Amino acid sequence: MNNGKLNKRVIFIFSLFGVFFAGFFALLVFTQIVNAEEYAYGTAVSTYSVAVEAPRGDILDKNGNALVYNEQVRTLSFNALSFPSEDIEINSLINKLIKHLETKNETWIDLLPLVFDENGVITYKEDAEAEIEWMKSESMCAVNPYATAEDCLNVLIEKFALREYSSIDARNIASVRYNMQKMYFSTSYPYTFAEDISVTTLGYVKENNDIFPGVDAGVTSERKYTGDGTAAAHILGVTGSISAEEYNAEKEKTNEALAAEGLSDSEIQAIKNKSYALNDKIGKNGIESAMESFLRGTKGTKTLSVNTANEILESYSLLPSPGSTVFLTIDQNLQEIADKSLKKQILAVTEEEALASGLTPAGAVVVQDVTTGAVLANSSYPNFSLTSYFEDYNTLAEDPGKPLWNRAFQSTYSPGSTMKPVIAIAALEEGIIDADSRVYCTGQYEYIDQVFACFNKTAHGNITVRQALQHSCNIFFFEMARQLGIDKMNTYSSLFGLGQKTGIEVSESAGILAGITYRDSLGLGWKAGETLLAAIGQSDNSFSPLQLNNYCATIANGGTRYVPYLIERVASSDYTVSSYEHTPEIAAETNISKSTLDTVKEGMYLVANEGSCAPYLGNLKYKVACKTGTAEKTLIVDGNVVEGTDGFLIAFGPYEDAKIAITVVIENAGSGSSTAQVAADIFEYYFSTLNTAPTVQKDNTVIW
């Protein structure tokens, strides 16, 4: 009897526990599975994924000194989760933000290509053709191509309900909303309103989030440059907002990558994380463009959630991965020496003469390692600062000196007598002369029905090829040209890379090799006398300083022409893993005999130590060799015919064991020897670093 009652009680208790646990389990299923999304992140009612930008990789010199690096800056951005949705509220918020920043002398991102002129008339912004075209397109104003700036502003005022604002305020608010629409502002694409704001402004916005709903204060990275931003500016390049053309091209690449068969889920996600959005930045030129795929990191993913209390919560589902570090071949210290010396010499030699004739003082320097082809310095004057590039762009673009143009790689010049060493090589190799053969120079050379003069109309008498190089005797090389012929001359010139692109990683010019082929391409004939002029670097010959320097380096190293390069290696952001290391690439083995090269180098030695350059190069720590050149030119400046003379120098040293080659070009210099001081300054610095102990590494630099 008692046992029966006890069993009933036990059964009842266990049944009660069963009901309790069944109810608890049902609630758990309901919470975790049925309404998982709602209860996630603090009972979230909605979640969104937002891409998080990765820091861009640094660009360092060969010794690990930073040339381009990142610095964190404060930003204001719009978060669509809590940003107003009605025009009245949106416009009011934007206007308050603009007014506050203006009182603090801070700027906001303003890309609308409409500006008020000094008379208060709305007009199109200069040099903004692509932006104007997009503004007029169906995506924005939907006006015809002939619409005026006022027409476009009126459309924007109607489109964004800005009639109650003054014309200036309406234009400014429209600029922000224009860009928000262009950048697809949404929960997935926050909009950056301002960058590099002060702590005061950041604090003000955060303290007044009721006035500025949806305006977030954050941090992003901004490109910074060593020193004043001028060092290697033409090589480094800049980053900027991706254009429609660039975006479409990158999107096509992404789609092609995603179309590959057999991709895993992780590979697909990796490709998507490397894709571009319309509000991304991209390398526009120079190394920033050439190494974009390495410098650009991999985006992360941040999940934003709004819970039932209307609170915004965030978490990272994928952390961003920084871009790789790019090590250049550039030596920062050598680059600074080249920049300073070139500028000083250009202004000393040409400023008064050039400005008086309407020409702009200008020039370039290239320094290479002759054993690898590595470019150690590249200087172009006039120069510019990467730090203020965008602020100064219109002024720079209109400057007659073309400071944005890399004269060392992109400009081409008639090389003058720097052409003579390769003509001497051709004559020696073809057996037309030997090292002791002599040609008699009377100061004039008669050929068919023309008379050609020697340099400075000097009669050099009976001279060898070494002496002809030393004194830059035109008559000697006219005779070599007559016997060689233009085709044979060009065979050797091509072998040394003249009149063709070198293959360097950034933009360069191909130049022109004078000859029948080039004239035929123009539908013109080749006259016999042109062959003589081509032999002394005239006629149609036009080479870049980089080509001239690589040609000089090929002579100096014994006949191996390397492909010049700027990228030494690429490493992870913490420098622990290398993803790329450059191996010197041979463009051509010239197979020129040692005796020929020795003879030509001896002639170049005489130029540097007994000839016109001896006052500059003859007393260096190590002996060097060089060849000067001058080239006359005729230009039309402001409707007037102006005569000018460019000066050139190609040089290498030390003479007995060449390490570097230097080419200097100074436009309107008057003579080639006037460039020698620049080479002397570079040699002097470089020689001071030979056979010395490594210098102590500066803080925040890489040791490897």
ABEGO torsion letter per residue (X at the ends): XAAAAAAAAAAAAAAAAAAAAAAAAAAAAAAAAAAAAAABGGGBABBBBBBBBBBBBBBBBAAGBBABBBBBBBBBBBBAAABBABAAAAAAAAAAAAAAAAAAGBBBBBABABBBBAAGBBBBBBGAAAAAAAAABAABAGBBAABBAAAAAAAAAAAAGAAABBAAAAAAAAAAAAAAAAAGBBAABBBBABBGBBAAAAAAAAAAAAABBGBBBBBBBBBBBBEAGABGAAAAEBBBBBBAAAAAAAAAAAAAAAABBGBBAAAAAAAAAABBBAABBBBABEAAAAAAAAABBBBBBBBBBBBAAGBBBBBBABBBBBBBBBBBABBAAAAAAAAAAAAAAAAAAAAAAAAAAGBBBBEBBBBBBAAAGBBABBBBOBBBBAAAAAAAAAAAAABAAGAABBAAAABBBBAEAAAAAAAAAAAAAAGABBAABBBBBAGBBBBEABBBBBBGGBBAEBBBAAAAAAAGBAAAAAAAAAAAEAAAAAAAAAAAGBGBBAGBABBBBAEBBBEAAAAAAAGBBBBAAAAAAAAAGBEABBBBAAAAAAAAAAAAAGGBBBBBBABABBBBAAGABBABBBBBBBABBAGBBAAAAAAAAAAAAAAAAABAAAAAAAABABBBBBBBBBBBBBBBBGGBBBBBBBBBBBBBOBAABBABBBBBBBBGAGBAAAAAAAAAAAAAAAAAABGBBBBBBBBGBBBX
